[in-house]
């Protein structure tokens, strides 16, 4: 059994006889003497193979290559040439015995260069990429984060309970992953998008405090911070109000930041969803920099410019951001204009201020009194640029919110060493789907409305929902749940879910609330995203040991894969699409 961590030895260990295990990280053959950097999870230590002191065959040492897995016995001595770049740099091990545990073929990529960018290759040989120090440190940090979270919740009398993976499909939002039943042909399970229903049932079961580090699954389009299977830190509490859940979550995060980053974070500020959208154009604003959205509607409402008149007359708004002394050229602004169009804006109006004068796309048509009003209202300085979007409200906020982040990245004004947390509260209870022509739940249909009477006015109904945001990412969110079956019925009505449909989709769940349901609420943190931010990476694949690609494929195990027609026949399933879509019937 391995007894020592190679990277733990120091000068105080000189003279100690040791048996070490690990991988050959680097080899230098000096003729009658061979030097090897031996690596294990803790770091490197230098080995010295000397013909005069090595009891085993010196030819074995000459055979060593990168990533051979070996066992050595030897004595720790002081190094004559100290290497200050590694913690073990004052010592080395004079090897007396060598055993090659396994050899290594030619590596498919250079695992010692962190800038290796062929993702297809690195994901195919993920087990080799995991040997890289940066990636290994992230995965170990993830484990420390999970330990810290468990420590807090266990000390607060939360009970860790696993919930089912094979569930009933309740489509509301993202698509479910579907699993066919062999025993009940034609019927299907769904993999859980979250343990939402089960954690609420645990509150009905009287557990009062539950948590789970839960696997969740969503069949949706992927991006850099999303995977088809992800991990949630799921928490639920009985007999609480919103402030109680938020206080608990804030305590947990403060402990986590101290344990992992040795940072004491202040009281987390709170803003409403409405203020977040109006001031930042996002419900997960990055507050590490200013550049807030400014409302120019009132100032420009008397302008004769047709563009602005038409927008305002049709209940649209005009908002903008002021970029301080950016040095942006006309070409730069053209690129930003194209960027806003991706988010629905029809264009970008702009003004540049210099020597008490405006230039830019609308400068010639800007009335002098309105120009003076803008100058005095916003205390402009030379070099400032105003970027304006005029459109319907949602488009203005969405496009300017994205533009704000784009500019901050372009100008490098975000302090990447900051950790800015924020609570966003008072989310809308409902959002209207133009596609389905009905109101849908902003979060889920079991979220409690702030005011029950407001259910009659879905457009203005707020919910007891809350999100925790870190540096522009939602890292956690939750709500107080509906525990009154009558209120739940009213919410279903507002969502145009009939009693028959609610019975079909949520029957067992709705029934449970007839038997003395306690007030309850909770939240879930996205573990993958949280690790991503604390480890300063922008790619969620870095924080998952065996991730999938943007097409939801596992290149290493080659999943998803074909199955045999025997398996399909057992399930009563045929694949549509013609002969080319049928799997090989010889596969088992």
Helices and strands as residue ranges (DSSP letters): G 6-8, G 11-13, E 17-29, E 33-40, E 43-50, H 58-63, E 69-78, E 91-102, H 119-124, H 126-129, H 133-155, E 159-160, E 166-167, E 178-180, E 188-191, H 196-204, E 209-217, E 229-238, H 242-261, E 269-272, H 273-280, E 294-295, H 297-300, H 306-313, E 317-323, H 330-341, E 349-354, E 357-359, H 368-378, E 385-391, H 393-410, E 421-425, E 430-433, E 438-441, G 452-456, G 458-460, E 465-470, E 473-480, H 485-494, H 499-512, E 520-526, H 527-534, G 540-543, H 565-571, G 579-581
